[in-house]
Every structure is written in structure tokens, then in C-alpha cells.
Amino acid sequence: MNQENRVFPICSMALSSLLAAGCILDVRDDRPRPAPDRLGSLTVDWTVGRRSDARACVREGAGDTEVEIIVYRGDREVAREFARCEDFSLTVDLPPDEYKAYVTLVERGSDRPVTTTLPLEEIDIVRGAALNVDVDFPATSFLRR
């Protein structure tokens, strides 16, 4: 093998290494976030037809769905979280304040409502405390398809 055939692959590898090193992506969220000990939390636990097993979601027609929780401070949306129907619980960390929230079962991927929306009014989040709220999606809450 002559020297020219050996140098080309080595140069190619060196160039590839330099190009790869130049492709570093630094993604930062510059918004200030409250320290975890300055937050409180809202945990919503749900049932479907008063049941909290994965078969309840399927039996009531909510098999490929997720729960959407939208939290508002006044008229401003401050959080929108999703969890699979069969998780039966979702926690949202929030700074201390008064909130309202809306909980709906939606189709996974399209966010189209499967049930009526359940309002949660007068949510008071306290620093370092967890607020638990239970909701149920009865058979009568499911929308006709």
C-alpha cells in the first residue's frame, strides 16, 4: 500500500472528527424556574366508571386515550399536562397561588375530547404541600362518537 492510500483515510477520519465536534447543540431554557422547595403540587387521581384498572379505560371506550389537565391562574394557562388513561394519576408542580383546572379524557394524538370536561375550581397551592384531587369519569360523561 503506498503512502497516498494511507493518508487519505486518516485525513477523512480527522476531518469527520472535526466536523462532528463542531455540531454540538446547546439547548437551554433561560426562563427562571422556582426552586423545588418553593413549589407546591397538584395531584389529580382519576377513575373511569369508579374503577382504576387498565381494563376500565378499555371497557368504557377510553382505550387509546390520555388525560389532559389544563391549569389556569386567572385567565392565563400556566400548565398543560397529559398522562395515559391507565396511569390514573398525574402531578403538576406549581408555584404557590390560586388556580383552576380542567380535566378531560382526550384521544391520544389528536387531543379530541372523549368525555365532558371536569372543572376543578378554587385550587389553592401552598409551598411545599401536595394537594390531591380525585375525579371520576362515569359512563355518562363519555361523548357519543
HUCORQUI-V22589 format. One record per helix or strand of 3 or more residues. SS is the DSSP state (A for helix, B for strand). FROM is the first residue (numbers start at 1). TO is the last residue. If there is no record, write none. Layout:
ss:from:to
SS:FROM:TO
SS:FROM:TO
This chain:
ss:from:to
A:3:21
A:36:38
B:39:48
A:54:59
B:65:73
B:76:84
A:85:87
B:89:95
B:97:107
B:118:125
B:130:137
A:139:141
